[in-house]
């Protein structure tokens, strides 16, 4: 059983890393990396969120978030405005450039998912996704307990 547990963790790690590498190649067309996607997609849903809230939402530390957001600002995907209520905080927004590219990025991501799941039936894709959602939910609960 211990061998299967280690194998489970190793498989997850390798799948994540391989997917990241492949996504990074695809996203290079936009000067983006897979690490910037959570920021863009979270901002799409939560425009005007503060940098600290966005960092917590994604689960990255403040320094990593600051570097990623700075890069997205340099690439003209994001801009920030000082919060009217708290002068120390900044609210983040997507630029028109980002809003125009998001559908193209989503299409490219769908293509990546189609490639990595092409050997699965629709039922296997559904079951895998549902299982991964349960695992994610459990790992998020465990993370909160730490």
LUMTORFI-327442 format. One record per residue: y, z, x of N, C-alpha, C, CB in turn. Coordinates in pm, whole numbers. Glycine has a CB too. Example, Ala and Ser with C-alpha at 12.3 -4.5 7.8 and 13.67 -1.06 7.14 Angstrom:
n_v->-569	n_w->780	n_u->1319	ca_v->-450	ca_w->780	ca_u->1230	c_v->-330	c_w->780	c_u->1320	cb_v->-447	cb_w->905	cb_u->1131
n_v->-225	n_w->708	n_u->1285	ca_v->-106	ca_w->714	ca_u->1367	c_v->3	c_w->787	c_u->1290	cb_v->-60	cb_w->572	cb_u->1408
This chain:
n_v->-120	n_w->0	n_u->82	ca_v->0	ca_w->0	ca_u->0	c_v->127	c_w->0	c_u->86	cb_v->0	cb_w->121	cb_u->-93
n_v->122	n_w->72	n_u->200	ca_v->239	ca_w->78	ca_u->287	c_v->274	c_w->-61	c_u->339	cb_v->215	cb_w->174	cb_u->404
n_v->171	n_w->-139	n_u->371	ca_v->193	ca_w->-274	ca_u->423	c_v->266	c_w->-360	c_u->318	cb_v->59	cb_w->-339	cb_u->462
n_v->227	n_w->-348	n_u->191	ca_v->291	ca_w->-424	ca_u->83	c_v->436	c_w->-381	c_u->66	cb_v->214	cb_w->-405	cb_u->-49
n_v->465	n_w->-252	n_u->83	ca_v->602	ca_w->-204	ca_u->69	c_v->691	c_w->-263	c_u->178	cb_v->605	cb_w->-51	cb_u->76
n_v->643	n_w->-263	n_u->299	ca_v->719	ca_w->-320	ca_u->410	c_v->735	c_w->-470	c_u->388	cb_v->651	cb_w->-290	cb_u->546
n_v->630	n_w->-535	n_u->342	ca_v->634	ca_w->-679	ca_u->316	c_v->738	c_w->-710	c_u->207	cb_v->494	cb_w->-730	cb_u->272
n_v->743	n_w->-628	n_u->103	ca_v->841	ca_w->-645	ca_u->-6	c_v->983	c_w->-642	c_u->48	cb_v->823	cb_w->-535	cb_u->-114
n_v->1013	n_w->-543	n_u->131	ca_v->1148	ca_w->-531	ca_u->189	c_v->1176	c_w->-648	c_u->282	cb_v->1162	cb_w->-396	cb_u->266
n_v->1080	n_w->-684	n_u->364	ca_v->1099	ca_w->-795	ca_u->458	c_v->1121	c_w->-927	c_u->384	cb_v->977	cb_w->-807	cb_u->552
n_v->1046	n_w->-951	n_u->278	ca_v->1064	ca_w->-1074	ca_u->199	c_v->1204	c_w->-1081	c_u->140	cb_v->959	cb_w->-1081	cb_u->87
n_v->1248	n_w->-971	n_u->82	ca_v->1383	ca_w->-968	ca_u->24	c_v->1488	c_w->-997	c_u->131	cb_v->1411	cb_w->-832	cb_u->-42
n_v->1473	n_w->-935	n_u->244	ca_v->1568	ca_w->-952	ca_u->352	c_v->1571	c_w->-1098	c_u->401	cb_v->1535	cb_w->-859	cb_u->468
n_v->1453	n_w->-1156	n_u->419	ca_v->1445	ca_w->-1294	ca_u->467	c_v->1499	c_w->-1393	c_u->364	cb_v->1300	cb_w->-1328	cb_u->502
n_v->1467	n_w->-1371	n_u->238	ca_v->1519	ca_w->-1459	ca_u->132	c_v->1671	c_w->-1453	c_u->130	cb_v->1462	cb_w->-1419	cb_u->-7
n_v->1726	n_w->-1333	n_u->137	ca_v->1871	ca_w->-1317	ca_u->136	c_v->1934	c_w->-1389	c_u->255	cb_v->1909	cb_w->-1168	cb_u->139
n_v->1879	n_w->-1367	n_u->372	ca_v->1936	ca_w->-1426	ca_u->494	c_v->1926	c_w->-1578	c_u->492	cb_v->1865	cb_w->-1371	cb_u->619
n_v->1809	n_w->-1632	n_u->456	ca_v->1793	ca_w->-1777	ca_u->450	c_v->1887	c_w->-1841	c_u->348	cb_v->1647	cb_w->-1813	cb_u->416
n_v->1901	n_w->-1776	n_u->235	ca_v->1991	ca_w->-1827	ca_u->131	c_v->2135	c_w->-1824	c_u->181	cb_v->1977	cb_w->-1745	cb_u->1
n_v->2172	n_w->-1716	n_u->248	ca_v->2308	ca_w->-1705	ca_u->302	c_v->2336	c_w->-1816	c_u->403	cb_v->2328	cb_w->-1568	cb_u->369
n_v->2243	n_w->-1841	n_u->491	ca_v->2261	ca_w->-1946	ca_u->592	c_v->2278	c_w->-2082	c_u->525	cb_v->2140	cb_w->-1948	cb_u->690
n_v->2193	n_w->-2111	n_u->427	ca_v->2202	ca_w->-2239	ca_u->358	c_v->2332	c_w->-2250	c_u->279	cb_v->2081	cb_w->-2257	cb_u->264
n_v->2369	n_w->-2142	n_u->209	ca_v->2495	ca_w->-2142	ca_u->134	c_v->2615	c_w->-2161	c_u->226	cb_v->2510	cb_w->-2012	cb_u->55
n_v->2611	n_w->-2094	n_u->341	ca_v->2721	ca_w->-2108	ca_u->438	c_v->2740	c_w->-2253	c_u->479	cb_v->2694	cb_w->-2020	cb_u->562
n_v->2629	n_w->-2326	n_u->497	ca_v->2639	ca_w->-2468	ca_u->532	c_v->2706	c_w->-2547	c_u->420	cb_v->2499	cb_w->-2527	cb_u->563
n_v->2667	n_w->-2519	n_u->297	ca_v->2723	ca_w->-2589	ca_u->181	c_v->2871	c_w->-2553	c_u->163	cb_v->2643	cb_w->-2555	cb_u->54
n_v->2903	n_w->-2425	n_u->178	ca_v->3040	ca_w->-2379	ca_u->154	c_v->3137	c_w->-2413	c_u->267	cb_v->3039	cb_w->-2230	cb_u->134
n_v->3082	n_w->-2458	n_u->378	ca_v->3168	ca_w->-2497	ca_u->490	c_v->3265	c_w->-2607	c_u->449	cb_v->3082	cb_w->-2544	cb_u->610
n_v->3225	n_w->-2687	n_u->350	ca_v->3312	ca_w->-2794	ca_u->298	c_v->3444	c_w->-2738	c_u->243	cb_v->3239	cb_w->-2872	cb_u->187
n_v->3442	n_w->-2612	n_u->202	ca_v->3561	ca_w->-2547	ca_u->145	c_v->3623	c_w->-2446	c_u->242	cb_v->3524	cb_w->-2477	cb_u->13
n_v->3570	n_w->-2439	n_u->363	ca_v->3610	ca_w->-2339	ca_u->462	c_v->3579	c_w->-2197	c_u->415	cb_v->3759	cb_w->-2351	cb_u->494
n_v->3476	n_w->-2185	n_u->333	ca_v->3434	ca_w->-2055	ca_u->280	c_v->3299	c_w->-2017	c_u->338	cb_v->3428	cb_w->-2057	cb_u->126
n_v->3265	n_w->-1889	n_u->320	ca_v->3132	ca_w->-1841	ca_u->357	c_v->3072	c_w->-1771	c_u->235	cb_v->3138	cb_w->-1744	cb_u->481
n_v->2943	n_w->-1747	n_u->241	ca_v->2876	ca_w->-1681	ca_u->129	c_v->2934	c_w->-1542	c_u->103	cb_v->2726	cb_w->-1671	cb_u->155
n_v->2988	n_w->-1479	n_u->207	ca_v->3046	ca_w->-1346	ca_u->191	c_v->3174	c_w->-1345	c_u->110	cb_v->3073	cb_w->-1287	cb_u->325
n_v->3240	n_w->-1459	n_u->99	ca_v->3365	ca_w->-1465	ca_u->23	c_v->3342	c_w->-1491	c_u->-125	cb_v->3456	cb_w->-1572	cb_u->79
n_v->3224	n_w->-1538	n_u->-162	ca_v->3196	ca_w->-1572	ca_u->-301	c_v->3211	c_w->-1454	c_u->-397	cb_v->3058	cb_w->-1628	cb_u->-313
n_v->3158	n_w->-1336	n_u->-364	ca_v->3176	ca_w->-1225	ca_u->-459	c_v->3322	c_w->-1194	c_u->-489	cb_v->3108	cb_w->-1101	cb_u->-405
n_v->3408	n_w->-1212	n_u->-391	ca_v->3551	ca_w->-1187	ca_u->-411	c_v->3610	c_w->-1290	c_u->-507	cb_v->3626	cb_w->-1191	cb_u->-275
n_v->3577	n_w->-1415	n_u->-484	ca_v->3631	ca_w->-1522	ca_u->-568	c_v->3581	c_w->-1507	c_u->-712	cb_v->3591	cb_w->-1662	cb_u->-512
n_v->3451	n_w->-1484	n_u->-728	ca_v->3396	ca_w->-1475	ca_u->-863	c_v->3441	c_w->-1348	c_u->-935	cb_v->3244	cb_w->-1482	cb_u->-858
n_v->3457	n_w->-1239	n_u->-862	ca_v->3510	ca_w->-1117	ca_u->-924	c_v->3655	c_w->-1135	c_u->-965	cb_v->3497	cb_w->-998	cb_u->-828
n_v->3733	n_w->-1201	n_u->-882	ca_v->3872	ca_w->-1226	ca_u->-917	c_v->3884	c_w->-1321	c_u->-1036	cb_v->3947	cb_w->-1284	cb_u->-797
n_v->3791	n_w->-1411	n_u->-1047	ca_v->3790	ca_w->-1502	ca_u->-1162	c_v->3781	c_w->-1422	c_u->-1293	cb_v->3673	cb_w->-1602	cb_u->-1151
n_v->3703	n_w->-1316	n_u->-1292	ca_v->3685	ca_w->-1232	ca_u->-1411	c_v->3791	c_w->-1124	c_u->-1424	cb_v->3548	cb_w->-1168	cb_u->-1408
n_v->3848	n_w->-1082	n_u->-1310	ca_v->3937	ca_w->-965	ca_u->-1309	c_v->4067	c_w->-994	c_u->-1235	cb_v->3867	cb_w->-847	cb_u->-1244
n_v->4135	n_w->-1101	n_u->-1270	ca_v->4260	ca_w->-1129	ca_u->-1201	c_v->4357	c_w->-1013	c_u->-1220	cb_v->4323	cb_w->-1261	cb_u->-1251
n_v->4427	n_w->-979	n_u->-1113	ca_v->4521	ca_w->-868	ca_u->-1116	c_v->4461	c_w->-737	c_u->-1071	cb_v->4576	cb_w->-853	cb_u->-1255
n_v->4333	n_w->-737	n_u->-1036	ca_v->4265	ca_w->-616	ca_u->-988	c_v->4324	c_w->-580	c_u->-852	cb_v->4109	cb_w->-638	cb_u->-978
n_v->4324	n_w->-451	n_u->-822	ca_v->4374	ca_w->-409	ca_u->-690	c_v->4266	c_w->-434	c_u->-585	cb_v->4415	cb_w->-259	cb_u->-691
n_v->4310	n_w->-441	n_u->-460	ca_v->4218	ca_w->-464	ca_u->-350	c_v->4114	c_w->-352	c_u->-342	cb_v->4295	cb_w->-475	cb_u->-217
n_v->4156	n_w->-227	n_u->-362	ca_v->4061	ca_w->-115	ca_u->-356	c_v->3956	c_w->-123	c_u->-466	cb_v->4135	cb_w->18	cb_u->-365
n_v->3999	n_w->-156	n_u->-588	ca_v->3904	ca_w->-167	ca_u->-699	c_v->3808	c_w->-282	c_u->-676	cb_v->3978	cb_w->-187	cb_u->-832
n_v->3859	n_w->-392	n_u->-624	ca_v->3774	ca_w->-507	ca_u->-595	c_v->3671	c_w->-471	c_u->-489	cb_v->3859	cb_w->-627	cb_u->-549
n_v->3713	n_w->-400	n_u->-388	ca_v->3623	ca_w->-357	ca_u->-282	c_v->3510	c_w->-271	c_u->-338	cb_v->3701	cb_w->-280	cb_u->-173
n_v->3545	n_w->-177	n_u->-426	ca_v->3443	ca_w->-91	ca_u->-489	c_v->3350	c_w->-172	c_u->-578	cb_v->3509	cb_w->20	cb_u->-571
n_v->3407	n_w->-265	n_u->-653	ca_v->3329	ca_w->-348	ca_u->-744	c_v->3223	c_w->-428	c_u->-668	cb_v->3421	cb_w->-444	cb_u->-822
n_v->3262	n_w->-481	n_u->-555	ca_v->3170	ca_w->-563	ca_u->-475	c_v->3073	c_w->-477	c_u->-395	cb_v->3249	cb_w->-654	cb_u->-381
n_v->3119	n_w->-359	n_u->-356	ca_v->3033	ca_w->-270	ca_u->-280	c_v->3051	c_w->-283	c_u->-129	cb_v->2891	cb_w->-296	cb_u->-315
n_v->3162	n_w->-342	n_u->-88	ca_v->3193	ca_w->-352	ca_u->55	c_v->3296	c_w->-246	c_u->92	cb_v->3244	cb_w->-493	cb_u->91
n_v->3297	n_w->-210	n_u->220	ca_v->3397	ca_w->-112	ca_u->264	c_v->3535	c_w->-177	c_u->266	cb_v->3361	cb_w->-56	cb_u->404
n_v->3637	n_w->-93	n_u->272	ca_v->3776	ca_w->-142	ca_u->263	c_v->3811	c_w->-237	c_u->377	cb_v->3872	cb_w->-25	cb_u->264
n_v->3762	n_w->-210	n_u->496	ca_v->3794	ca_w->-295	ca_u->611	c_v->3736	c_w->-435	c_u->594	cb_v->3740	cb_w->-232	cb_u->741
n_v->3611	n_w->-444	n_u->550	ca_v->3548	ca_w->-574	ca_u->527	c_v->3624	c_w->-649	c_u->417	cb_v->3399	cb_w->-557	cb_u->488
n_v->3659	n_w->-579	n_u->311	ca_v->3733	ca_w->-642	ca_u->202	c_v->3869	c_w->-691	c_u->250	cb_v->3750	cb_w->-544	cb_u->86
n_v->3937	n_w->-611	n_u->331	ca_v->4069	ca_w->-650	ca_u->381	c_v->4059	c_w->-778	c_u->464	cb_v->4132	cb_w->-537	cb_u->466
n_v->3956	n_w->-788	n_u->549	ca_v->3938	ca_w->-908	ca_u->631	c_v->3908	c_w->-1030	c_u->545	cb_v->3824	cb_w->-886	cb_u->732
n_v->3821	n_w->-1012	n_u->446	ca_v->3784	ca_w->-1124	ca_u->360	c_v->3903	c_w->-1170	c_u->277	cb_v->3667	cb_w->-1085	cb_u->269
n_v->3977	n_w->-1075	n_u->221	ca_v->4092	ca_w->-1110	ca_u->138	c_v->4201	c_w->-1177	c_u->223	cb_v->4148	cb_w->-985	cb_u->69
n_v->4223	n_w->-1127	n_u->343	ca_v->4320	ca_w->-1190	ca_u->433	c_v->4281	c_w->-1335	c_u->460	cb_v->4330	cb_w->-1111	cb_u->566
n_v->4153	n_w->-1358	n_u->484	ca_v->4105	ca_w->-1495	ca_u->507	c_v->4126	c_w->-1582	c_u->384	cb_v->3955	cb_w->-1494	cb_u->546
n_v->4097	n_w->-1527	n_u->265	ca_v->4115	ca_w->-1604	ca_u->142	c_v->4263	c_w->-1634	c_u->115	cb_v->4055	cb_w->-1526	cb_u->23
n_v->4349	n_w->-1544	n_u->156	ca_v->4494	ca_w->-1569	ca_u->143	c_v->4535	c_w->-1680	c_u->239	cb_v->4576	cb_w->-1438	cb_u->172
n_v->4484	n_w->-1674	n_u->363	ca_v->4515	ca_w->-1778	ca_u->462	c_v->4468	c_w->-1916	c_u->416	cb_v->4450	cb_w->-1745	cb_u->597
n_v->4354	n_w->-1919	n_u->346	ca_v->4299	ca_w->-2044	ca_u->296	c_v->4363	c_w->-2088	c_u->165	cb_v->4149	cb_w->-2030	cb_u->278
n_v->4456	n_w->-2008	n_u->117	ca_v->4528	ca_w->-2033	ca_u->-8	c_v->4437	c_w->-2036	c_u->-130	cb_v->4602	cb_w->-2165	cb_u->3
n_v->4339	n_w->-1944	n_u->-130	ca_v->4253	ca_w->-1924	ca_u->-246	c_v->4301	c_w->-1806	c_u->-328	cb_v->4107	cb_w->-1903	cb_u->-201
n_v->4370	n_w->-1713	n_u->-262	ca_v->4412	ca_w->-1588	ca_u->-324	c_v->4556	c_w->-1559	c_u->-284	cb_v->4318	cb_w->-1470	cb_u->-284
n_v->4628	n_w->-1495	n_u->-375	ca_v->4758	ca_w->-1440	ca_u->-339	c_v->4767	c_w->-1301	c_u->-397	cb_v->4876	cb_w->-1531	cb_u->-392
n_v->4857	n_w->-1221	n_u->-340	ca_v->4870	ca_w->-1084	ca_u->-388	c_v->5015	c_w->-1055	c_u->-424	cb_v->4820	cb_w->-984	cb_u->-283
n_v->5029	n_w->-967	n_u->-523	ca_v->5161	ca_w->-922	ca_u->-567	c_v->5159	c_w->-769	c_u->-568	cb_v->5198	cb_w->-981	cb_u->-709
n_v->5271	n_w->-712	n_u->-531	ca_v->5281	ca_w->-566	ca_u->-529	c_v->5267	c_w->-513	c_u->-672	cb_v->5415	cb_w->-519	cb_u->-466
n_v->5189	n_w->-407	n_u->-686	ca_v->5168	ca_w->-345	ca_u->-816	c_v->5298	c_w->-283	c_u->-865	cb_v->5056	cb_w->-239	cb_u->-809
n_v->5334	n_w->-307	n_u->-991	ca_v->5459	ca_w->-257	ca_u->-1046	c_v->5459	c_w->-105	c_u->-1060	cb_v->5486	cb_w->-321	cb_u->-1180
n_v->5342	n_w->-46	n_u->-1085	ca_v->5333	ca_w->99	ca_u->-1106	c_v->5311	c_w->176	c_u->-976	cb_v->5220	cb_w->130	cb_u->-1202
n_v->5242	n_w->114	n_u->-881	ca_v->5210	ca_w->179	ca_u->-754	c_v->5252	c_w->86	c_u->-641	cb_v->5059	cb_w->215	cb_u->-745
n_v->5362	n_w->115	n_u->-578	ca_v->5417	ca_w->30	ca_u->-473	c_v->5329	c_w->16	c_u->-351	cb_v->5548	cb_w->82	cb_u->-431
n_v->5229	n_w->104	n_u->-337	ca_v->5138	ca_w->96	ca_u->-222	c_v->5022	c_w->0	c_u->-248	cb_v->5083	cb_w->234	cb_u->-189
n_v->5001	n_w->-33	n_u->-375	ca_v->4886	ca_w->-116	ca_u->-413	c_v->4930	c_w->-260	c_u->-436	cb_v->4818	cb_w->-61	cb_u->-539
n_v->4836	n_w->-351	n_u->-417	ca_v->4860	ca_w->-492	ca_u->-443	c_v->4757	c_w->-544	c_u->-542	cb_v->4855	cb_w->-574	cb_u->-311
n_v->4803	n_w->-626	n_u->-633	ca_v->4715	ca_w->-691	ca_u->-729	c_v->4682	c_w->-830	c_u->-676	cb_v->4780	cb_w->-698	cb_u->-871
n_v->4558	n_w->-870	n_u->-695	ca_v->4510	ca_w->-997	ca_u->-640	c_v->4489	c_w->-1101	c_u->-750	cb_v->4380	cb_w->-976	cb_u->-562
n_v->4521	n_w->-1224	n_u->-717	ca_v->4510	ca_w->-1335	ca_u->-811	c_v->4455	c_w->-1458	c_u->-741	cb_v->4648	cb_w->-1367	cb_u->-875
n_v->4387	n_w->-1542	n_u->-817	ca_v->4341	ca_w->-1670	ca_u->-764	c_v->4454	c_w->-1772	c_u->-770	cb_v->4218	cb_w->-1721	cb_u->-843
n_v->4459	n_w->-1860	n_u->-671	ca_v->4556	ca_w->-1968	ca_u->-672	c_v->4501	c_w->-2083	c_u->-758	cb_v->4587	cb_w->-2017	cb_u->-527
n_v->4586	n_w->-2178	n_u->-787	ca_v->4542	ca_w->-2296	ca_u->-861	c_v->4435	c_w->-2372	c_u->-781	cb_v->4662	cb_w->-2390	cb_u->-893
n_v->4452	n_w->-2375	n_u->-649	ca_v->4354	ca_w->-2440	ca_u->-562	c_v->4216	c_w->-2380	c_u->-584	cb_v->4396	cb_w->-2426	cb_u->-412
n_v->4207	n_w->-2247	n_u->-586	ca_v->4079	ca_w->-2180	ca_u->-607	c_v->4023	c_w->-2211	c_u->-745	cb_v->4095	cb_w->-2027	cb_u->-589
n_v->4110	n_w->-2205	n_u->-846	ca_v->4065	ca_w->-2231	ca_u->-983	c_v->4010	c_w->-2373	c_u->-999	cb_v->4181	cb_w->-2209	cb_u->-1081
n_v->4068	n_w->-2467	n_u->-927	ca_v->4019	ca_w->-2605	ca_u->-932	c_v->3886	c_w->-2621	c_u->-860	cb_v->4123	cb_w->-2699	cb_u->-872
n_v->3865	n_w->-2544	n_u->-753	ca_v->3743	ca_w->-2558	ca_u->-673	c_v->3624	c_w->-2478	c_u->-729	cb_v->3770	cb_w->-2513	cb_u->-531
n_v->3649	n_w->-2376	n_u->-807	ca_v->3540	ca_w->-2291	ca_u->-857	c_v->3431	c_w->-2372	c_u->-928	cb_v->3595	cb_w->-2185	cb_u->-952
n_v->3464	n_w->-2465	n_u->-1018	ca_v->3355	ca_w->-2543	ca_u->-1080	c_v->3273	c_w->-2622	c_u->-979	cb_v->3413	cb_w->-2639	cb_u->-1182
n_v->3336	n_w->-2675	n_u->-875	ca_v->3263	ca_w->-2749	ca_u->-771	c_v->3173	c_w->-2654	c_u->-692	cb_v->3362	cb_w->-2820	cb_u->-675
n_v->3224	n_w->-2536	n_u->-663	ca_v->3147	ca_w->-2436	ca_u->-590	c_v->3026	c_w->-2393	c_u->-673	cb_v->3234	cb_w->-2313	cb_u->-555
n_v->3047	n_w->-2370	n_u->-801	ca_v->2937	ca_w->-2332	ca_u->-890	c_v->2830	c_w->-2443	c_u->-894	cb_v->2989	cb_w->-2303	cb_u->-1034
n_v->2874	n_w->-2567	n_u->-897	ca_v->2780	ca_w->-2679	ca_u->-898	c_v->2697	c_w->-2680	c_u->-770	cb_v->2856	cb_w->-2814	cb_u->-914
n_v->2763	n_w->-2656	n_u->-657	ca_v->2692	ca_w->-2651	ca_u->-529	c_v->2593	c_w->-2534	c_u->-525	cb_v->2792	cb_w->-2639	cb_u->-413
n_v->2632	n_w->-2421	n_u->-580	ca_v->2542	ca_w->-2306	ca_u->-584	c_v->2421	c_w->-2336	c_u->-672	cb_v->2616	cb_w->-2180	cb_u->-635
n_v->2445	n_w->-2399	n_u->-786	ca_v->2334	ca_w->-2439	ca_u->-873	c_v->2237	c_w->-2531	c_u->-799	cb_v->2387	cb_w->-2509	cb_u->-1000
n_v->2292	n_w->-2621	n_u->-720	ca_v->2207	ca_w->-2713	ca_u->-642	c_v->2122	c_w->-2634	c_u->-542	cb_v->2293	cb_w->-2819	cb_u->-569
n_v->2180	n_w->-2535	n_u->-478	ca_v->2106	ca_w->-2451	ca_u->-383	c_v->1994	c_w->-2377	c_u->-457	cb_v->2200	cb_w->-2349	cb_u->-313
n_v->2026	n_w->-2318	n_u->-570	ca_v->1925	ca_w->-2245	ca_u->-648	c_v->1814	c_w->-2340	c_u->-692	cb_v->1989	cb_w->-2176	cb_u->-772
n_v->1850	n_w->-2460	n_u->-735	ca_v->1749	ca_w->-2558	ca_u->-775	c_v->1657	c_w->-2592	c_u->-658	cb_v->1815	cb_w->-2685	cb_u->-828
n_v->1713	n_w->-2605	n_u->-540	ca_v->1632	ca_w->-2637	ca_u->-422	c_v->1536	c_w->-2523	c_u->-389	cb_v->1722	cb_w->-2666	cb_u->-302
n_v->1585	n_w->-2400	n_u->-388	ca_v->1499	ca_w->-2289	ca_u->-346	c_v->1398	c_w->-2248	c_u->-454	cb_v->1584	cb_w->-2168	cb_u->-310
n_v->1421	n_w->-2293	n_u->-578	ca_v->1326	ca_w->-2258	ca_u->-685	c_v->1249	c_w->-2379	c_u->-736	cb_v->1401	cb_w->-2192	cb_u->-800
n_v->1255	n_w->-2489	n_u->-665	ca_v->1194	ca_w->-2612	ca_u->-718	c_v->1042	c_w->-2602	c_u->-735	cb_v->1225	cb_w->-2727	cb_u->-626
n_v->976	n_w->-2510	n_u->-664	ca_v->831	ca_w->-2496	ca_u->-677	c_v->791	c_w->-2397	c_u->-787	cb_v->772	cb_w->-2451	cb_u->-545
n_v->891	n_w->-2343	n_u->-858	ca_v->863	ca_w->-2247	ca_u->-965	c_v->872	c_w->-2314	c_u->-1102	cb_v->962	cb_w->-2129	cb_u->-958
n_v->788	n_w->-2268	n_u->-1192	ca_v->800	ca_w->-2315	ca_u->-1331	c_v->919	c_w->-2243	c_u->-1395	cb_v->667	cb_w->-2287	cb_u->-1414
n_v->961	n_w->-2290	n_u->-1510	ca_v->1072	ca_w->-2225	ca_u->-1581	c_v->1036	c_w->-2081	c_u->-1613	cb_v->1106	cb_w->-2302	cb_u->-1711
n_v->912	n_w->-2056	n_u->-1651	ca_v->866	ca_w->-1920	ca_u->-1681	c_v->872	c_w->-1832	c_u->-1556	cb_v->723	cb_w->-1923	cb_u->-1737
n_v->830	n_w->-1885	n_u->-1442	ca_v->835	ca_w->-1810	ca_u->-1316	c_v->980	c_w->-1780	c_u->-1277	cb_v->766	cb_w->-1888	cb_u->-1204
n_v->1070	n_w->-1876	n_u->-1296	ca_v->1212	ca_w->-1853	ca_u->-1268	c_v->1266	c_w->-1741	c_u->-1355	cb_v->1294	cb_w->-1982	cb_u->-1290
n_v->1233	n_w->-1745	n_u->-1484	ca_v->1280	ca_w->-1643	ca_u->-1577	c_v->1225	c_w->-1506	c_u->-1538	cb_v->1240	cb_w->-1679	cb_u->-1722
n_v->1095	n_w->-1498	n_u->-1514	ca_v->1032	ca_w->-1371	ca_u->-1478	c_v->1089	c_w->-1316	c_u->-1348	cb_v->880	cb_w->-1389	cb_u->-1466
n_v->1107	n_w->-1403	n_u->-1250	ca_v->1163	ca_w->-1360	ca_u->-1121	c_v->1304	c_w->-1307	c_u->-1140	cb_v->1163	cb_w->-1477	cb_u->-1020
n_v->1385	n_w->-1378	n_u->-1215	ca_v->1523	ca_w->-1335	ca_u->-1238	c_v->1527	c_w->-1201	c_u->-1310	cb_v->1600	cb_w->-1440	cb_u->-1318
n_v->1445	n_w->-1186	n_u->-1413	ca_v->1443	ca_w->-1059	ca_u->-1487	c_v->1395	c_w->-944	c_u->-1398	cb_v->1352	cb_w->-1072	cb_u->-1609
n_v->1295	n_w->-970	n_u->-1315	ca_v->1246	ca_w->-866	ca_u->-1223	c_v->1354	c_w->-828	c_u->-1122	cb_v->1120	cb_w->-914	cb_u->-1151
n_v->1423	n_w->-929	n_u->-1069	ca_v->1529	ca_w->-902	ca_u->-972	c_v->1644	c_w->-822	c_u->-1036	cb_v->1582	cb_w->-1034	cb_u->-913
n_v->1675	n_w->-850	n_u->-1161	ca_v->1779	ca_w->-774	ca_u->-1231	c_v->1740	c_w->-626	c_u->-1241	cb_v->1803	cb_w->-833	cb_u->-1373
n_v->1615	n_w->-601	n_u->-1273	ca_v->1566	ca_w->-463	ca_u->-1283	c_v->1573	c_w->-394	c_u->-1147	cb_v->1421	cb_w->-459	cb_u->-1336
n_v->1533	n_w->-465	n_u->-1043	ca_v->1537	ca_w->-408	ca_u->-908	c_v->1681	c_w->-381	c_u->-866	cb_v->1469	cb_w->-503	cb_u->-806
n_v->1771	n_w->-475	n_u->-894	ca_v->1912	ca_w->-455	ca_u->-863	c_v->1968	c_w->-334	c_u->-936	cb_v->1993	cb_w->-580	cb_u->-899
n_v->1938	n_w->-322	n_u->-1064	ca_v->1986	ca_w->-207	ca_u->-1142	c_v->1938	c_w->-76	c_u->-1080	cb_v->1938	cb_w->-218	cb_u->-1289
n_v->1814	n_w->-73	n_u->-1040	ca_v->1757	ca_w->49	ca_u->-980	c_v->1821	c_w->78	c_u->-844	cb_v->1604	cb_w->36	cb_u->-965
n_v->1840	n_w->-25	n_u->-763	ca_v->1900	ca_w->-1	ca_u->-632	c_v->2045	c_w->43	c_u->-644	cb_v->1891	cb_w->-127	cb_u->-545
n_v->2116	n_w->-7	n_u->-746	ca_v->2254	ca_w->38	ca_u->-767	c_v->2258	c_w->185	c_u->-807	cb_v->2324	cb_w->-48	cb_u->-875
n_v->2162	n_w->227	n_u->-889	ca_v->2154	ca_w->369	ca_u->-928	c_v->2123	c_w->456	c_u->-807	cb_v->2047	cb_w->390	cb_u->-1038
n_v->2032	n_w->408	n_u->-722	ca_v->1998	ca_w->483	ca_u->-602	c_v->2119	c_w->492	c_u->-508	cb_v->1879	cb_w->417	cb_u->-529
n_v->2193	n_w->385	n_u->-498	ca_v->2311	ca_w->383	ca_u->-411	c_v->2414	c_w->485	c_u->-457	cb_v->2374	cb_w->243	cb_u->-409
n_v->2431	n_w->497	n_u->-586	ca_v->2526	ca_w->594	ca_u->-642	c_v->2485	c_w->738	c_u->-614	cb_v->2540	cb_w->572	cb_u->-792
n_v->2353	n_w->760	n_u->-602	ca_v->2302	ca_w->895	ca_u->-577	c_v->2326	c_w->939	c_u->-433	cb_v->2153	cb_w->901	cb_u->-609
n_v->2343	n_w->844	n_u->-342	ca_v->2357	ca_w->876	ca_u->-200	c_v->2491	c_w->937	c_u->-171	cb_v->2337	cb_w->753	cb_u->-114
